[in-house]
Amino acid sequence: MSKPANSSQAEVTASFEKLSDEGKQRPLIEDVRLLGQLLGDTVREQEGEPIFELIESIRRLSVAFQRDANAEAGRDLESLLKRLSPNETLSVIRAWPFFQTILSNMDMVLAKADLAVARRYADLVPDRGLAERIFAAIESDWD
């Protein structure tokens, strides 16, 4: 990291460096939550509360099924999706690009904030010398 310009910045930098990796990602997690709230507000405004609640149910069940390996949530999700009317299906599909954009942007942000993920991106660069020089610079700033 670069040297802090003043003592209060030095204190902030020192306290930040003491945080665990999870603690360092706290601001990113808060940003994801804020983006989710903004998306929810947009869906409410554009589609109404019932569609927001439907999309939120799909989101919660998806998370429980994927992250927690909750088989019951998977069955509930499948049942919910099969019961969607054509208009509800269109509303969910229209909301998806917003979700996709947020996920894509957060993936990029996390890649920049997590050295292990950044390394995977660096490994995709065909010019190995260039990739190593840039990654070494990132790594030295990270430390």
Secondary structure, 3 states (H helix, E strand, C coil): CCCCCCHHHHHHHHHHHHCCHHHHCHHHHHHHHHHHHHHHHHHHHHHCHHHHHHHHHHHHHHHHHHHHCCHHHHHHHHHHHHHCCHHHHHHHHHHHHHHHHHHHHHHHHHHHHCHHHHHHHHCCCCCHHHHHHHHHHHHHHHC
